[in-house]
Amino acid sequence: MPFRFCKGTVSRAVAQSLGWALLDSGALYRLVALAGRRAGIGLEDGDALGRLAERFNIRFGSTETGDEAVWLDGGGRKPGHSDRGSRK
């Protein structure tokens, strides 16, 4: 029988069973990219993205249904959510 879980699924299950909070490091990369896009900074400009990341406010938590949620400068985002057409 093939193993059908990815490491994210397993880590979420373990964290939940132990009552631990889970920090999705991939969400951090996506948030930097999202903030850079909103600020007009290209992904190739690592120095500018680093300076931007030092300034923005990120909060990780859960929705009322228990799903993971991420807030970037007050706006809610689920990890992996695209920012098609939305601007702040």
Secondary structure, 3 states (H helix, E strand, C coil): CCCCCCHHHHHHHHHHHHCCCCCCHHHHHHHHHHHHHHHCCCCCCHHHHHHHHHHCCEEEEECCCCCEEEEECCEEECCCCCCCCCCC
